[in-house]
Amino acid sequence: MKKDRFLVSMMGVMNAFSSILAIIAGLVAGFIILLISNPSQSFSGFLTILTGGFSDMFNFGQVLYYATPIILTGLSVGFAGKTGLFNIGASGQFTSGMYATILVAIKLSSLPGPLLCVAAIVAGVVAGAIWGMIPGLLKAFSNVHEVIACIMMNYIGMYLVNYLIKETGVYDQLKNMTSRVPSHANLPTLGLDRLFSTPTGQGAVRASSVGSGILIAMVVCVILYIVLEKTKFGYELKSCGFNREAARYAGINENRGIMLSMVIAGALAGLGGALLALAGAGRGVTVVDVLANEGFQGIPVALLGLYNPIGILFSGVLIAYLTQSGFLLQRLNFAPEIIEIIVSIIIYFSALALLLKNAVQSIVSGISGLRGGQAAGDAGGGEDGDAGAEGGEDTDAEGSEDGGAGAEGGVDGGADAEGGVDGGADAEGSEDGSVDRGVGFESGDRTPVLDATVAGSGPGPGDDAADFTDSGEGADG
């Protein structure tokens, strides 16, 4: 048992190591790019990437602000991944949720602040859930691959939202985006914007954009971890992801699991859009034919987190950290796209991390199976020896009993040469027509057995009829 626990813990360490390896490989590739593009500033640029997010409280506050939506889109991708589905449609779900949130916040601005904020968030969650439900239904009932359906829904969502923004009266022509939501609809900052701020002189401070949205994202991560690891519902979803046929054989509703997984995944992405729209930073949906980047950033977040909600929380902060450091690279005359290249490389190495994880699991499973096989072989050898000894004793005993039965059959009288039984019945057994004179049943079994001495096995004048009945209970059948 202790060795099994050690193997499980080793798998967890190796899983974390595989993600760390992907991050290190991406950073090394990024340094090589910096070295090629601007050798004189390469070391300073690389140091900025490593320390830029922690350079002051404002920058770290911006890290948490950028992390909020991509943590939720990462949870969207990761939750579907637990069910064996690849939710590449987080971008469309994020956009639809963000638009629904802004629409409700503007159209219902007469509501009190807390109620308006809750109504807007619920609208975003519902819109994202609906947009995720459509690929789920297609996958569950028509076996349409979720990747194709999600890509289709991404573009449908983008063009539909661009159309609805202009038609529903929430369009700002000067900025070519949605209008700003009322200030009383925004999420409370809880003082986090002032906590993560930097003094600018003369008593003024530069407040960051972080608010209570990051706390909501953390709570959602914990809730999803509990659901997936500690509940029957989570077990059923993971069972569908591990082996769909085995889950179906076990009585788990496969179609229900697929549909609910995509609905929840869409709701998570929609929540990410809602929290970004209500963060108070003036973000909205821009009317351009470009898919939301936050949805695609959720893919490396989920891969680095190995689809674990707690891992996704930390990987989301990491990607946001690199993003904020990329802004600071511009001070050294580096293009901010270098960070996008680094993140892209990390995505590719994240796939390598998954391959390494699967290889480690195969090795650990092989070691565990080998140990189990050896233990079973040792136990089986001892049992087979005991069974052989018992079989020999039983054979000797049965042989003796059969000999005795044959002797008794020769002595007992009252039956004719053709095997008549039951007190002098004739050769055809006319008085006991339901009994086959050449077949008996072993005690405790209904298996018919032929007895060479059955012709003389009837009770004799000195035999007890009850004893005979007990030894041949199959005759009643």
N, C-alpha and C positions, 0 to 999 in steps of 0.2 A: 504493500500500500504506500509506504513512504517513497519507494522508487517511482511509482506511478505519479505521485504528486510532484516529485522532482522533474519528471518528464513533462508534465503539464506546465510547470513553472518555467522550464527551459523553453517550451514553445512560446510562451508569452514574451520572454526576453528576446527570443529570436525574431518575433514579429515586430517588436519595437525597434530592434537593431536594423531590420530591413528598411523601415521607414527612415531611420536616421541615416542609413547608407545612401538612400535616394537623395536626401537633402544635401548631404556632403558632396555627392557627385554633382548636383546642380550648381552648388556654390563654386566648386572647382572649375566647372565649365564656364561659369560667369566670370571668374577671375581671368581665365584665358582670353575671353572676349574683351575684357577691359584692357588687358595687356596688348592685344593686337590693335585696338582702336585708339588708345592714347597711353603709350608706355610710361610717360612721365608722371601721369596721375593715376596709374593703375592701382598702386598700393593704397593711396588715399581713398580712391573710389571703393575698393574692396572693404576697407575699414569702415567707410560710410555705410555700406550695405549691412555690415555686422552690427554696428552700434547706432545707426541713425535713428531707429525707433525709440531708443533709450536715451537719446541725447538730452532731452528735457521732458517735462511733464506734458507739455502741449503735444509733442510728437507721439508720445505714448497714448494720450487720449485719442488722437486721430487713428492710431492703430486699432484701438477698441471700436471706434466708430466704423471703420472700414470692415472690421471683422464681423460685425453684427449680421449683415445680410448674407455674407458668404458662409457663415456658420450654418445658417438655416437652409440655404440651398445645398450645402454639403450634407446636412442631415436628410434632405429630400433625396439626394442621390444614394446616400448610404442606407436609408431605410428601405428603399426599393431594392437595393442590392442584397439586403438580407433575405429577400424573397426570391432571389435569383433573377431579378429584373434590372435592366440598365436604363435608368430614367435620365435620358439625355434631353428631356423636355422641360427641365427646370427653368430655362430661360423664358419660355412662353408662359409657364405658370407664375413665375415671378412678375412678369409684365402685366398679366391680367389681374393679379392680386394688387399690384401697385395702383393700377388705373381704378379698380373698384374702390379702393380705399380713398383715393383723391376725390372721386365722384361723390361718394357718400359724405365726405367731410365738407365739401363745398355746397352740395344741395341741401344738406340737413344742418347747416351752420347755426340755425336757431336753437338747436339743442344745447343743453348745458355742457360745459367742457368735458367732464369725465364720461358722461353718457355718449357724447359725440365721438370721443376717442375710442371707446369700446365698440360702438357701432361701426366705425370705420375699419377697425382691425378685424371684426367679425366678417365684414363684407370682403375684405381682402383674402381672408382664409377660405371663405366659401367659394370665391371666384377661382382661386388656385386649385381647390379640391375638385371643382367641376372640370377644370381644364386637365387635371390629371386623371379624372375618372374616364374620360373618353378613350385614351389609349388602353386603360385597364379593361374596359368593356370589350374593346376590339381584341385584346389578347386573350381574355378569359373565354369568350364565346365564339370567336371567329379565328383564333390562333394567328392573328396578325402580329408580326414581330413588333415589340414595343419600341425599338429604335426607329423603325420606319414611321410608326404612328406618331411618336414624339417629335421627330423632325418636322413632320407635316404640321403638327399642332403648333410648333414654334413659329413657323412663318404665318400660319393662319392667325394666331394670336397677335403677332406683331402688326400685320396689316389691318386686322379688325380693330385693334386698339387705336391705331393711327386714324382710322376712319371715325371711330366713336368719339375721340377727343374733340374733333371739330364739330361733330353733330350734336353733342350733348352740352355744349356751352361751357366747357372747362378749358378752352384753348386760349393761350396767350400768344398773340400773333407776333409781338415784338421779340419774344424769346424762342418762338417756335416750339413750345412745350406746354405742358399742363399748367394751369394757374396755380399760384401758391395757396396752400390750405390755410384756413384761419388759424391764428396763433393759439386759440384756446382748444384746438383739436389736437395739438401736438402732445407727444408723450412728455411727462414730467422728467426733468433732468436730474432731480434728486440731489442737486449740487455737484454732480459729477463733472459738469462742464467747468465749474470753478475750481474743483479739486485738481483736474488735469489742465492747468493753465500756466502761462509763463508771463511774468511781469515785463512790460514794455517800457517802463519809465514813467515818472510823474504820477505814480499811483494807478496807472492803467494796467490792465492785464489782457493777455490774448487767450481767450477761452477756447477750448476745443469743442468739437461737435458731438462728443459722446454724451449719451443720456441713458435712460433706464432701459433702452432696447437691448443693451448688452446683458443686462441682468435677466431679462426675459429669455434671451437666447440660452444663457447658462441653465436656467430652470428647465427649459425644454429639453436640453441635452440630458439632464439627470432623469427627467420623466421618461424619455425614450429608452434610456438604459434600463430602467426598472421594468418597463413594459417588455422589452426584448429579452431580458435575462431572467426575470422573476415571475412572469405571468404565463398562463396557458395560451393566451392569444399570441404572445410573442414566440412561444415554442412552436405553435402551429405555423406561423409565418416562416420561421427559420427552417422548419421541416420541409416546407414547400421549396425553399431555396436550395437545401442540401440535396434532396432527392424527391422530385415531384411524384414519381410513380409509387415510391414507398410511402409517401404521405397519403396518397389516395388509397392505397391498400390498408393503411391504418385507420381509415375513416375520416380523414381531414378533408374538408371541402376545398379543393384546389382552386376552383374558380372564385370562390368567395375570398380566399386569401390573396389572390392576384388583384382582384378589384379593390379590396380595402387597402392593400399596400400602395397602389397607385393613387388612390384618393388621399390617403394620409400624406404621401410624398408631395402631391400637389398642394395640399393645405400648408405644409411646411414652407414650400417655396413662396406661396402666396403671403404667408406671415412675414417672410423676409422682405418682400416688397412693401408690405404695410408698415413695418417698422422703419424702413428707410424713408418712406414718404412722410411719416409723422415724427421724424427725428428733429425737425426744426431747423435743418440746414438748407432748406429751400430746394431740395432735390425733387424732381418730377420726371414724368415720362416725356422724353424728347421725340418729336414727330420726325423721325428719320427711319430709313429702311435698314436698320441695323439691329440685330438681336442683342438683348441685354447681356452685358459681359458678366454680371454677377451670377447668372445661371450657369455659365460655362466654368467660372471659377470654382463652383461647387464640386466639379468633377475631381480636380486634383486635391481639394480639401478632403473629399470622401476617400480617395485612394490612399492618401498619406495617413489618414486616420484608420485605415483598414476596416471601414464601414462600422467602426465602433463609435457610439455617440460621444464618449469622453475623448477618444482620440481625435474625433472631428473637431471638437472644441479647441484643442491645442493646435491642430493643423490649420484651422481657420485663422487663429491669431498669428501663426507663422506667415501665412500668405499675405495677410494684411500688413504685417511687419515689413516684409519685402516690398510691398507696394509703397508704403510710406517712405522707406529708404530710397526707393527709386525717384521720388520727387526731390529728395535732397541731393541726388547725384547730379542734377542739373547745375548746381553751384560749381561743379568741377568740369563743366562743359561736356558732360556725358548726356547722350540721348536717354530719356526715360524708358524708351522701348527696350533697353538692355535688361531691365527687370522683367519685362514680359518674356524675353528670350530665356532668362534664368528660370522663370516659373514654368515655361514650356518644357525646358530640359528636365525639370523636377517631375513633371507629369510623365515623361517617358521613363524616367528612372523609377517612378512609382509603380509602373507596370512591372519593372524588374523586381521591385520589392514584393509584389504579389507573387511573382514566379518563385522568388527565394522563399517566401512564406510557404507556398505549396510544397516546395522541395523539402523544407524542414519538417513539415507535417508528415510527408511520406516517410522520411527517415525515422522520425519518432514513432510513427505507427508501425513501421517494420520492426523496430527494436522491441516495442511493446508486444507485437504479435509473436515474435520469436521467443520472448520470455514466456508468454502464455502457452505457446506450443510445447516448449520444453517441460513446463510444469504439468501440463495435461498428459504428456507422454510418460513422465515418471509416475504420475498417479494411475494412469491407465495400465501401465505394466504391472504394478502391484495388484490391481483389481483383477486383471486377466489371470494372473497366477492363482489367486484365491478362487476365482470362478472355475479354473480348470480342476483344482483339487475338489471343489464341491461337486463339479460335474462327474468326476470319477466316482465319488462316494454315492451320488444319486444313481449312477448307472449300475453299480454293484447292487445297491439295494433294490432297484427295480427288477434287475435280473433275478434276484432271489425271490421276489414276490411273484414274478411270472412263473417261476418254476413251481412254487407252491400252488399257484392257481391251476397249473396244468395237472399237478398231482391230484388236487381236489376234483378237477374235472373228470379224471379217470375213475375215481372212487364213487362219486355221487351217482346214484341211480335214479330211476323214475322217468328217464327220457329215452326215446328211441334213437336209433343210429343216425337218423337224418337231422338231429338237432332239435327235436321237440322239447319245449320247456313248459314251465308253469304247470307242474303236476301232471305229466303224462299227456300233454297235448299231442296231436298227430303231426306228421311231417310238414303240413301246410300251415300249422298254427291256427286252426279254424276257431278255437275258442278265444284266442287273443289276437284278433285280426289286425290290430294296429301295431304289432310288434314285428320288426324284422329280425328273424332268428339268427342271421349271420352278422349282425352289426350291433355294437354296443357303444356306450359313451364313457369316456374317462371321467372320473370324479372331479367336479369343479370346472369342467370344460364341456362345450357342446360340440367338440370335434369328433366325428365318427371314427372308430378304429376297428380294424378287423382282428378277431381273436380266433386263433386256430383251434382252441379248445372250447369254443362256444357251444358246440354240440353237447358237451357234457358238463356245462357250467350251471345247470339249473339246480335248485335246492333239492337235496336228498331228504330222505325220511328223517334224518337226525339234524338237519340244518335249520337255523332260525331264519324265517322268511324276512324279518325286519332287517337282519344283517345283509341279506342278499339284496334287498331293495336299496339299502344305503350304498352298496358298492356298485350298483348299476343304475344310478338315478337318471341316466339318460333315457332309459326305456320309457319313462313317463312322457318324453317328448315325442 
